[in-house]
Amino acid sequence: MQKNIALFFVLSIDIYILFREGKTFKMKKDIHPKYHSITVKMTDGTSFETRSTWGKEGDTLQLDIDPKSHPAWTGGGHRLIDSGGQLSKFSKRFQNFGLN
């Protein structure tokens, strides 16, 4: 751990000196994901536009769970939607565990 910290410190000083001397670094081109506008549709039907690397320009991201429907944010009044069967598998596996 101390070697990593020492190496980071040495590299930080080297980079600082290079910048101070007027040296610049260029980013590599065409290695970063495309950043574009998408529409996010919430569980209650409302939507908003944001920028993301997900999908393509103009795509719509349909949320299954969001802060308006997730029990962690709503106080537990709603039930989770089991869209992939994972909740059913979990419940079946631990049905005799005594938490119900």
Backbone as a chain_set.jsonl record, in Angstrom:
{"seq": "MQKNIALFFVLSIDIYILFREGKTFKMKKDIHPKYHSITVKMTDGTSFETRSTWGKEGDTLQLDIDPKSHPAWTGGGHRLIDSGGQLSKFSKRFQNFGLN", "coords": {"N": [[0.825, -1.186, 0.0], [1.914, 1.253, 0.815], [3.867, 1.52, -1.11], [2.338, 1.973, -3.386], [1.174, 4.433, -2.777], [3.467, 6.011, -2.586], [4.433, 5.803, -5.221], [2.309, 7.018, -6.614], [2.549, 9.606, -5.571], [5.096, 10.379, -6.525], [4.653, 10.254, -9.317], [2.675, 12.222, -9.505], [4.113, 14.516, -8.83], [5.954, 14.566, -10.953], [4.208, 14.969, -13.149], [3.156, 17.463, -12.457], [5.467, 19.05, -12.652], [6.013, 18.817, -15.404], [3.721, 20.103, -16.494], [4.107, 22.639, -15.438], [6.347, 23.413, -16.797], [5.289, 23.875, -19.233], [4.617, 21.779, -20.866], [2.302, 19.755, -22.643], [-0.394, 17.374, -22.741], [-2.0, 15.23, -24.986], [-5.255, 13.951, -25.477], [-6.221, 10.645, -26.415], [-7.805, 10.012, -29.501], [-11.113, 8.978, -30.45], [-11.534, 6.887, -28.58], [-13.252, 7.12, -26.539], [-16.604, 6.67, -25.299], [-19.549, 7.626, -27.163], [-21.291, 10.572, -26.338], [-24.486, 11.591, -25.856], [-27.88, 12.843, -26.38], [-30.63, 11.428, -24.622], [-33.909, 10.123, -23.843], [-35.44, 9.65, -20.743], [-37.805, 7.563, -19.378], [-39.97, 7.515, -16.73], [-41.499, 5.375, -14.161], [-44.056, 6.293, -13.679], [-44.866, 7.375, -16.02], [-43.993, 9.937, -16.668], [-41.39, 11.834, -18.257], [-37.979, 12.742, -18.986], [-35.31, 14.592, -20.49], [-31.923, 13.789, -20.934], [-28.307, 13.647, -20.961], [-26.226, 10.996, -22.072], [-24.174, 7.998, -22.247], [-25.479, 5.766, -22.903], [-27.219, 3.71, -25.2], [-28.438, 5.04, -28.343], [-28.457, 8.234, -30.023], [-31.368, 9.961, -29.215], [-32.754, 7.71, -28.278], [-35.043, 5.992, -26.003], [-35.028, 5.381, -22.605], [-36.567, 3.108, -20.687], [-37.602, 2.928, -17.441], [-37.816, 0.395, -14.945], [-37.81, 0.45, -12.206], [-37.702, 3.245, -10.125], [-36.875, 6.251, -8.215], [-39.449, 7.097, -7.523], [-40.963, 4.83, -7.225], [-39.569, 2.874, -5.84], [-39.203, 1.013, -2.86], [-37.229, 1.791, -1.022], [-37.06, 4.55, -1.209], [-39.675, 5.354, -0.986], [-40.683, 4.583, 1.415], [-41.564, 2.023, 1.723], [-44.182, 1.476, 0.969], [-44.936, 0.438, -1.489], [-44.872, -2.461, -3.611], [-42.189, -4.383, -4.966], [-41.733, -4.75, -8.468], [-41.622, -7.764, -10.103], [-39.949, -8.288, -12.631], [-38.105, -9.98, -13.85], [-38.28, -12.451, -12.632], [-36.55, -12.907, -10.575], [-37.121, -12.111, -7.958], [-39.118, -13.914, -7.259], [-37.691, -16.331, -7.381], [-35.878, -15.915, -5.289], [-37.62, -15.648, -3.085], [-38.797, -18.224, -3.07], [-36.571, -19.81, -2.584], [-35.785, -19.051, -0.007], [-38.033, -19.46, 1.601], [-38.548, -20.963, 3.891], [-37.001, -19.831, 5.803], [-37.865, -18.146, 7.764], [-38.399, -15.383, 7.802], [-40.709, -14.223, 6.912]], "CA": [[0.0, 0.0, 0.0], [2.777, 2.427, 0.885], [4.543, 1.647, -2.399], [1.379, 2.583, -4.311], [1.054, 5.848, -2.414], [4.721, 6.666, -2.957], [4.463, 5.886, -6.68], [1.345, 8.046, -6.99], [3.117, 10.895, -5.194], [6.189, 10.672, -7.456], [4.055, 10.551, -10.619], [1.986, 13.504, -9.4], [5.137, 15.568, -8.883], [6.464, 14.594, -12.324], [3.198, 15.6, -14.005], [3.11, 18.883, -12.091], [6.655, 19.707, -13.212], [5.829, 18.89, -16.851], [2.752, 21.155, -16.776], [4.716, 23.922, -15.071], [7.305, 23.74, -17.859], [4.557, 24.158, -20.468], [4.352, 20.572, -21.642], [0.889, 19.395, -22.659], [-0.713, 16.0, -23.098], [-3.182, 15.149, -25.83], [-6.072, 12.758, -25.272], [-6.362, 9.792, -27.583], [-9.069, 10.228, -30.192], [-11.996, 7.862, -30.798], [-11.548, 5.778, -27.624], [-14.268, 7.413, -25.547], [-17.958, 6.423, -25.812], [-20.282, 8.801, -27.644], [-22.126, 11.213, -25.327], [-25.58, 12.139, -26.652], [-29.144, 13.053, -25.671], [-31.621, 10.356, -24.59], [-35.082, 10.41, -23.025], [-35.65, 8.672, -19.681], [-39.22, 7.485, -19.042], [-40.141, 7.022, -15.372], [-42.557, 4.386, -14.016], [-45.378, 6.93, -13.675], [-45.137, 7.889, -17.357], [-43.285, 11.187, -16.936], [-40.095, 11.625, -18.888], [-37.089, 13.898, -19.051], [-34.194, 14.405, -21.406], [-30.609, 13.922, -20.319], [-27.221, 13.202, -21.83], [-25.721, 9.724, -21.581], [-23.469, 7.15, -23.21], [-26.357, 4.62, -23.129], [-28.032, 3.701, -26.42], [-28.103, 5.925, -29.463], [-29.087, 9.558, -29.983], [-32.817, 9.952, -29.314], [-33.368, 6.514, -27.69], [-35.789, 6.157, -24.76], [-34.709, 4.412, -21.561], [-37.761, 2.843, -19.885], [-37.208, 2.446, -16.126], [-38.708, -0.517, -14.234], [-37.82, 0.935, -10.83], [-37.091, 4.568, -9.985], [-37.103, 6.778, -6.863], [-40.873, 7.296, -7.247], [-41.626, 3.556, -6.97], [-38.729, 1.96, -5.071], [-39.519, 1.083, -1.433], [-36.191, 2.472, -0.249], [-37.339, 5.99, -1.222], [-41.089, 5.645, -0.732], [-41.045, 4.148, 2.753], [-42.017, 0.639, 1.727], [-45.601, 1.355, 0.666], [-45.155, -0.251, -2.758], [-44.217, -3.758, -3.788], [-41.295, -4.422, -6.112], [-42.229, -5.457, -9.646], [-40.718, -8.871, -10.391], [-39.964, -8.388, -14.084], [-37.236, -11.039, -14.349], [-38.436, -13.68, -11.889], [-35.526, -13.032, -9.544], [-37.755, -11.997, -6.654], [-39.807, -15.189, -7.026], [-36.668, -17.335, -7.083], [-35.358, -15.618, -3.959], [-38.664, -15.98, -2.114], [-38.944, -19.67, -3.027], [-35.356, -20.379, -2.005], [-35.686, -18.744, 1.412], [-39.375, -19.455, 2.177], [-38.551, -21.591, 5.215], [-35.974, -19.188, 6.614], [-38.553, -17.543, 8.907], [-38.44, -13.919, 7.772], [-42.01, -13.757, 6.43]], "C": [[0.873, 1.255, 0.0], [3.537, 2.631, -0.415], [3.626, 2.327, -3.408], [1.24, 4.073, -4.045], [2.3, 6.608, -2.831], [4.812, 6.835, -4.469], [3.515, 6.963, -7.18], [1.912, 9.439, -6.718], [4.216, 11.31, -6.174], [5.624, 11.034, -8.829], [3.338, 11.896, -10.608], [2.973, 14.65, -9.49], [5.683, 15.69, -10.293], [5.489, 15.286, -13.266], [3.105, 17.09, -13.718], [4.283, 19.628, -12.712], [6.516, 19.85, -14.72], [4.838, 19.984, -17.231], [3.339, 22.527, -16.495], [5.692, 24.375, -16.152], [6.62, 23.964, -19.205], [4.31, 22.949, -21.342], [2.859, 20.262, -21.578], [0.737, 17.942, -23.083], [-1.979, 16.01, -23.941], [-3.917, 13.853, -25.531], [-6.126, 11.943, -26.555], [-7.747, 10.016, -28.191], [-9.79, 8.904, -30.401], [-11.899, 6.664, -29.853], [-12.634, 5.968, -26.572], [-15.661, 7.14, -26.123], [-18.64, 7.728, -26.222], [-21.249, 9.278, -26.56], [-23.219, 11.964, -26.058], [-26.842, 12.266, -25.802], [-30.028, 11.808, -25.771], [-32.801, 10.834, -23.753], [-35.234, 9.287, -22.004], [-37.114, 8.718, -19.294], [-39.361, 6.805, -17.683], [-41.318, 6.046, -15.313], [-43.948, 5.001, -14.031], [-45.722, 7.565, -15.021], [-44.473, 9.216, -17.67], [-41.934, 10.875, -17.553], [-39.282, 12.912, -18.833], [-35.942, 13.566, -19.993], [-32.894, 14.649, -20.66], [-29.558, 13.488, -21.325], [-26.584, 11.966, -21.211], [-24.885, 9.04, -22.656], [-24.303, 5.92, -23.541], [-27.089, 4.77, -24.452], [-27.504, 4.597, -27.516], [-28.821, 7.257, -29.265], [-30.597, 9.411, -30.158], [-33.506, 8.716, -28.745], [-34.098, 6.856, -26.395], [-35.432, 5.025, -23.81], [-35.925, 4.282, -20.659], [-37.316, 2.252, -18.551], [-38.258, 1.5, -15.55], [-38.883, -0.066, -12.788], [-37.12, 2.284, -10.812], [-37.378, 5.102, -8.583], [-38.571, 6.993, -6.519], [-41.571, 5.989, -6.896], [-40.811, 2.597, -6.101], [-38.992, 2.116, -3.574], [-38.462, 1.801, -0.589], [-36.443, 3.971, -0.177], [-38.78, 6.318, -0.851], [-41.534, 5.225, 0.66], [-41.651, 2.768, 2.799], [-43.48, 0.445, 1.396], [-45.895, 0.58, -0.6], [-44.442, -1.594, -2.746], [-43.306, -3.673, -5.005], [-41.931, -5.215, -7.253], [-41.194, -6.512, -10.012], [-40.692, -9.115, -11.893], [-39.109, -9.536, -14.605], [-37.365, -12.351, -13.61], [-37.443, -13.851, -10.752], [-36.125, -12.971, -8.137], [-38.484, -13.288, -6.287], [-38.812, -16.283, -6.665], [-36.128, -17.155, -5.667], [-36.362, -16.031, -2.89], [-38.825, -17.488, -1.959], [-37.755, -20.316, -2.312], [-35.325, -20.197, -0.485], [-37.053, -18.74, 2.114], [-39.421, -20.035, 3.589], [-37.527, -20.963, 6.163], [-36.569, -18.467, 7.823], [-38.571, -16.039, 8.941], [-39.801, -13.383, 7.365], [-42.922, -13.396, 7.549]], "O": [[0.599, 2.207, -0.731], [3.825, 3.765, -0.796], [4.075, 3.16, -4.195], [1.193, 4.877, -4.976], [2.212, 7.715, -3.364], [5.223, 7.891, -4.951], [3.868, 7.738, -8.069], [1.77, 10.343, -7.54], [4.262, 12.462, -6.604], [6.062, 12.008, -9.441], [3.386, 12.631, -11.594], [2.704, 15.651, -10.154], [5.861, 16.802, -10.788], [5.898, 16.101, -14.093], [2.988, 17.893, -14.644], [4.108, 20.725, -13.242], [6.864, 20.895, -15.271], [5.076, 20.722, -18.187], [3.089, 23.475, -17.24], [5.846, 25.571, -16.396], [7.289, 24.214, -20.207], [3.831, 23.095, -22.467], [2.226, 20.491, -20.547], [1.628, 17.362, -23.703], [-2.927, 16.731, -23.63], [-3.305, 12.799, -25.354], [-6.082, 12.497, -27.654], [-8.732, 10.188, -27.473], [-9.165, 7.85, -30.516], [-12.156, 5.535, -30.272], [-12.902, 5.054, -25.792], [-15.881, 7.355, -27.315], [-18.337, 8.795, -25.688], [-21.942, 8.47, -25.941], [-22.923, 12.89, -26.813], [-26.865, 11.846, -24.645], [-30.165, 11.209, -26.838], [-32.701, 11.832, -23.038], [-35.165, 8.11, -22.357], [-37.626, 9.774, -18.923], [-38.931, 5.666, -17.501], [-42.051, 5.898, -16.291], [-44.921, 4.32, -14.356], [-46.755, 8.221, -15.15], [-44.396, 9.593, -18.839], [-41.402, 9.778, -17.385], [-39.816, 14.008, -18.66], [-35.649, 12.399, -20.252], [-32.776, 15.582, -19.865], [-29.886, 13.016, -22.413], [-26.418, 11.883, -19.995], [-24.886, 9.446, -23.818], [-23.893, 5.107, -24.37], [-27.537, 5.868, -24.783], [-26.309, 4.876, -27.611], [-29.703, 7.369, -28.414], [-31.057, 8.81, -31.129], [-34.735, 8.668, -28.727], [-33.816, 7.875, -25.764], [-35.525, 3.851, -24.167], [-36.282, 5.222, -19.948], [-36.711, 1.18, -18.529], [-39.456, 1.767, -15.651], [-39.967, -0.185, -12.217], [-36.06, 2.444, -11.417], [-38.081, 4.436, -7.823], [-38.915, 7.067, -5.339], [-42.663, 6.015, -6.328], [-41.35, 1.58, -5.666], [-39.003, 3.238, -3.068], [-38.787, 2.361, 0.458], [-36.08, 4.606, 0.813], [-39.074, 7.442, -0.443], [-42.673, 5.494, 1.042], [-42.205, 2.376, 3.826], [-43.984, -0.67, 1.532], [-47.016, 0.101, -0.77], [-43.522, -1.82, -1.959], [-43.615, -2.969, -5.967], [-42.588, -6.23, -7.023], [-40.022, -6.193, -10.211], [-41.337, -10.043, -12.381], [-39.361, -10.027, -15.706], [-36.635, -13.293, -13.918], [-37.495, -14.851, -10.036], [-35.691, -13.691, -7.238], [-38.466, -13.705, -5.129], [-39.055, -17.072, -5.752], [-35.944, -18.128, -4.936], [-36.003, -16.682, -1.909], [-38.975, -17.982, -0.842], [-37.923, -21.254, -1.532], [-34.888, -21.091, 0.24], [-37.206, -18.069, 3.135], [-40.258, -19.628, 4.395], [-37.231, -21.526, 7.217], [-35.865, -18.206, 8.798], [-38.743, -15.456, 10.011], [-40.028, -12.177, 7.468], [-44.057, -12.985, 7.312]]}, "num_chains": 1, "name": "protein.A"}
